[in-house]
């Protein structure tokens, strides 16, 4: 049981690392003399209208500055999206599983299909966010 708990914990950590999609974009915004400029801005998006409004607000209101006074590089604007690991049992009706459960070949194929679907969702969300960024010339 202790080994199973350790294995589950390790699997959960690996899934979180694998399923965290991060896009870092260097902004074309140069150092501004105003106070409150930030070297790094991080915005989480989940595909909802509210999160995209938050991204829009950050792009409109937060200014990036160079990490060091003599640097010509602008600060970093980071957008990320995280998904929970899929549950193999998600959406399954117990009546649809044959007696004895799915075969060893069916489970990996099912898991791969779920992962591919989640990747398409993440890609769509991040592409939408990048479209908003491009309106502000943050690339």
Order of alpha helices (4+ residues) and beta strands (2+ residues): alpha-beta-beta-alpha-beta-alpha
